[in-house]
């Protein structure tokens, strides 16, 4: 039965629509969202950071305007539901939690406004004209902090993959702004919040015009995205097509070159980031070598602003605080691990037996032998084992550690497995390799593939690496005095700006491949495979025909037996259908057929019995 208040609200809304000359079809529906119960207890796992370090990491700005409205708008906009009275604020942490944002902790130094984890406010200057801007954007903590709920306790994992749906949030933001501009009573409330109750008519007029300009920009982007809709793959909770989004933001939106915008065809699960500062190559496809280029490129992808046109400031001036990026990376890396025989900085999380069921030691012991037989060849010995850190007498370093570079660093050599061998979804590896972008010659990039007047066409990865390097170097040059070469090398991680779209093949070719990283903390990183197409560790070890072909993401409740999120259908969840390219769940299979011609692509070993799968899962919990 509809309550009196609800009925009155519906009647009032219908009357208002009629008075405004609108039909119900004219009012966009807000995105449907899951409702996860608010936990009774919050447990941050001990991963080597102090509470102060964690809080800084959660809210230090990367100079981004991911939420592309002024901060005063963000905290004044109402939720995207049509109503006469306020339905509540868009920025309400309890509402944002339904998109997957994690509730933050208020503190006067790092988070005075009580923003969710991974959202930061920063005052800056626009790189084009020097005007003051009050930014609100994402930090790396937004996508790389995990919350696993179990029986009322939220297990918090720094550096773990977030269960966040940025697509739904963007939709909600656009609807909120549209309704604010269209509905007089809603706009009046918004104007009072932004301008204060004693604002002038002229201020109100300007605010209305600014809303209209934002709506116009959104409309232009929506038309472009509509042209790509048939090729695009929905990202959903816990995933983002990171490389294509970075390319679209940098070479499309910010350069105002809309022909450079590509469909989002290769969503990937948010990766876990402990240990990564010591990897020789990062990204799932092993495409980026230098930590600073990786981090600055990520900031640009979530809308750090860059001057690509010249004018009042030099080319490549940006809002990125490069010193903050260096501090982020230093906090994650810690000190060199090889001499100590352990990673420090941000450590992988241990299975919390105070909350989750205790590990079955006998079963895990059986799994250890299976790990050595089937997993260690690609994923290396367990990080907690002496073998991982051992230096054989015949050499100065283990085979999976690179020799020291000029700065004395020894980096972990990432095994790169050709896509043809591992058999997993090829989209992320192949689509980067095939993408090109066209930019003005005035930007001074090199190694162009084609020339057309004042435009130059480049391979996407190569162009991105060059642009990001120029942005970082402009920050170095702009310091007083300009930074010395030795300091630049230190902040760049003592590594060159290496960009690649595959590993070396025969006759000068490159072969698309994915990296195989150590599996420490793997229990806290669901869903699995690079595109998140397998919900649990148990499913990953199962034959292809036993893996779920459709499952649902958005529920934070953790399954400690199969190890992953509960994936039954709930309201507002993302339906993950593995039939589509970009979502394929094939590869990395244990299911050998006696006939080699009938083995599925990516077969790594024989079919594991349910007991063997359970044993290997139990062992993986110990890593």
RADAUR-V745644 format. One line per field, one symbol per residue. ss: DSSP state (H for helix, E for strand, C for the rest). A space follows every 50 residues. Layout:
BEGIN
ss=???
END
This chain:
BEGIN
ss=CCCHHHHHHHHHHHHHHHHCCCCHHHCCCCCCCCCCCCCCEEEECCCCCC HHHHHHHHHCCCCECCCCCCHHHHCCCECCCCCCCCCCECCCHHHHHHHC CCCCCCECCCECCCCCCCEEEEEEECCCCCCEEEEEEECHHHHCEEEEEE CCEEEEEECCCCCCCHHHHHHHHHHHHHHHHHCHHHHHHHHHHHHCCCCC HHHHHHHHHHHHHHHHHHHHHHHHHHHCCCCCCCCCCCEECHHHHHHHHH HHHHCCCHHHCCCCCCCEECCCCCCHHHECCECCCCCECCHHHHHHHHHH HCCECECCCCCCCCCCCECCCHHHHHHHHHHHHCCCCCCCCCCCCCCCCC CCCCCCCCCCHHHHHHHHHHHHHHCHHHHCCCCCCHHHHCCCCCCCCCCC ECCCCCCCCCCECCEEEEHHHHCCCCHHHHHHHHCEEEEEHHHCCCCCCE EECCEEEEEHHHHHHHHHHHHHHHHHHHCCCCCCHHHHHHHCCCCCCCEC CCEECHHHCEECEEEECCCCCHHHCCCECCCCCECEHHHHCCCHHHCCCE EEECCCEEECCCCEECCCCCCCCEEEECCCCCCCCCCCEECCCCCHHHCC CCEEECCCCHHHHHHHHHHHCCC
END
